[in-house]
Each structure stands twice: as structure tokens, then as C-alpha cells.
Amino acid sequence: MKFSNEIKVGLTIISATVIFILGVRYFEDLPLFDSTYDLVAEFDNAGGLIGGNIVRVNGVSVGSVKDVYISDTSGKVMVEFHVDPSIPVTEGTYATIAGFDALGVVRMDLVLGPTDAPRIPEGGLVAAATGADLMADLSDKAPGMIEDVNAVVGQLNRVLAETNTLLSTPDSDFRQSLSAARGSVQQIEGLLAAERDRIATILANADSLTSGLNAALGDNGEAVADLIAQMEETMATLNDDLELFHETNSQLNELLEKLNEGEGTLGLLINDPSMYHRMDSTISGLNGLIADFQANPGRYLKEMKIVDMF
């Protein structure tokens, strides 16, 4: 079965049209076969918004701008756009224009209203809000920023001029400080050069001492460890002896306190002089009695009977 050229051309045109429509809907983030949800927003300034710019909700592309024109009755900018019908554009939703007009990157953002509010009908009007215009803010603040920059540059120029004056004046404090610092550095260099050999000898001795110490610890490490352990044991024994000495000292202090207070026989003897004199007298009489007994035993034995003795 053969088709005429007219049928082929017609089919080609129809196919191209369908592909074009599907491509446009695809690039506008619209459903390929479902219907769209058309709405209108009214702005005082379009901010560079044109047909084909994307419409976003929370940073996600949900549609595109269909047409931008000025209203004959109100003189405001009317923006017709369509979004995915699954997006709940409810009452309380408002639209803003954002992006950089100078770079040609402009978009329209939708801030959705409460989910329980009524849905805005097809072709309904969405409230508009003024978005942040960074370029306009920069343009407004540019004169003040330029003045601040000029002030900073002026202060920097004055500082550089004063620094140049200090550097070029021989009698300035800065030049004198640099000269003094240079002299100090030269003195240090001279001292290091004069004492180079001595410093090298000190470093060599320190290296030798460190090497000797490492060698001693390496060869006799166990002996040093045993010596330290013995010293620790000795210190522990000394601590125990000191504790015993403290206890003995405490007991001796208690005994001395009792003696000073006159407790016991020895305490009374120490603190009562009369007892000492009586005891001395008694001992003296006893010594005299023993001496007399030795000199004249018969005087004491003549009265004793042999029966009493045995």
C-alpha cells in the first residue's frame, strides 16, 4: 500500500507538531499528557521575568511562566503561569520574583498557603509579594560603599605617607629603632662567631653525656631498676620505723605528763620533796642498823634462842 506525498507531508507535520508540543511541555516541567493548572499573578515590576521562566515551590520546579504583559486597566504587570495540577495552590499562597536580571536568570517562586485552605480555582489570581532584589540593594548601597572605600583608601594613603616620612628621616624614632636592631643583630652575629668553637664543644660534651647515659641505662637497665626497687623498699621500712617512733614518742609524752602531774610512786617521789627526805632518812637509819649489827652481832643474837633460830 502506497501513500501519496500529501499524506506523507501531513503525517510529518503532525508528528513534528506533537513532538514540539511534548518537548515544550517537557522543558517547562509540565505533564506530557495531563492538563495544566493555569493561574495569574499581578506585580508592580516584572523584574526581567519573561515567558518560559520556571516556577518553583520550595526550590523545586513545578511549572513555567506562560505570558507576561501589562494590564490595560490597572497598568500593572500580569503574569500568566501554569503549574502541575497536583500542587496544592490554596488561598494564602503568594508569588515572588527572584534571580538576577543582569544575568538573565529570573524565576518566580510560589510560597504555598495552608493545606487546609480552599484551593484557588483555575485562572484565579495569586497574591504577589516583593522579593529581595540584590542588585537593587547593591545599587542603593553603592554610593555609601564607595564613600567608605574612599575613606579607607585615604587613611591608607596617609599611613603610607607617614611611613615613608619615618623611613626617609634619619633622626626619626623608627630609623633609630631599626639602627639599634641592626646593631643588636650584628653584635649577636659577632658573639656567635667568636664563641662558635666553644658552643660546638658544649654541644659535643652534651652529646657525649647523653650517649654515655643512654649506654649506662642500656647495659645496666635491670640493675638500675633493682636499685630503685630496693630504695623504694628501704623508704617504706623507714616510714614504718618513723610511725613506730611516733607511737613511742607519744607514749613517752604521756608518761612524762603523768610524772609531772604526780601520778604513781615515781611521780609522787619526784613532785614531793618531803617523801624524798623521809626515804633518805630511813635508808640512812637502816644503813646505821646494818653497820651496828655487823660490828656487834652478839647484842642482837643473845636474846635469840637456838630453837627460835631453827
C-alpha positions, 0 to 999 in steps of 0.5 A, a space after each residue: 500500500 502506497 501513500 501519496 506525498 500529501 499524506 506523507 507531508 501531513 503525517 510529518 507535520 503532525 508528528 513534528 507538531 506533537 513532538 514540539 508540543 511534548 518537548 515544550 511541555 517537557 522543558 517547562 516541567 509540565 505533564 506530557 499528557 495531563 492538563 495544566 493548572 493555569 493561574 495569574 499573578 499581578 506585580 508592580 515590576 516584572 523584574 526581567 521575568 519573561 515567558 518560559 521562566 520556571 516556577 518553583 515551590 520550595 526550590 523545586 520546579 513545578 511549572 513555567 511562566 506562560 505570558 507576561 504583559 501589562 494590564 490595560 486597566 490597572 497598568 500593572 504587570 500580569 503574569 500568566 503561569 501554569 503549574 502541575 495540577 497536583 500542587 496544592 495552590 490554596 488561598 494564602 499562597 503568594 508569588 515572588 520574583 527572584 534571580 538576577 536580571 543582569 544575568 538573565 536568570 529570573 524565576 518566580 517562586 510560589 510560597 504555598 498557603 495552608 493545606 487546609 485552605 480552599 484551593 484557588 480555582 483555575 485562572 484565579 489570581 495569586 497574591 504577589 509579594 516583593 522579593 529581595 532584589 540584590 542588585 537593587 540593594 547593591 545599587 542603593 548601597 553603592 554610593 555609601 560603599 564607595 564613600 567608605 572605600 574612599 575613606 579607607 583608601 585615604 587613611 591608607 594613603 596617609 599611613 603610607 605617607 607617614 611611613 615613608 616620612 619615618 623611613 626617609 628621616 634619619 633622626 626619626 624614632 623608627 630609623 633609630 629603632 631599626 639602627 639599634 636592631 641592626 646593631 643588636 643583630 650584628 653584635 649577636 652575629 659577632 658573639 656567635 662567631 667568636 664563641 662558635 668553637 666553644 658552643 660546638 664543644 658544649 654541644 659535643 660534651 652534651 652529646 657525649 653525656 647523653 650517649 654515655 647515659 643512654 649506654 649506662 641505662 642500656 647495659 645496666 637497665 635491670 640493675 638500675 631498676 633493682 636499685 630503685 626497687 630496693 630504695 623504694 623498699 628501704 623508704 617504706 621500712 623507714 616510714 614504718 620505723 618513723 610511725 613506730 617512733 611516733 607511737 613511742 614518742 607519744 607514749 613517752 609524752 604521756 608518761 612524762 605528763 603523768 610524772 609531772 602531774 604526780 601520778 604513781 610512786 615515781 611521780 609522787 617521789 619526784 613532785 614531793 620533796 618531803 617523801 624524798 627526805 623521809 626515804 633518805 632518812 630511813 635508808 640512812 637509819 637502816 644503813 646505821 642498823 646494818 653497820 651496828 649489827 655487823 660490828 656487834 652481832 652478839 647484842 642482837 643474837 643473845 636474846 635469840 634462842 637456838 630453837 627460835 633460830 631453827 
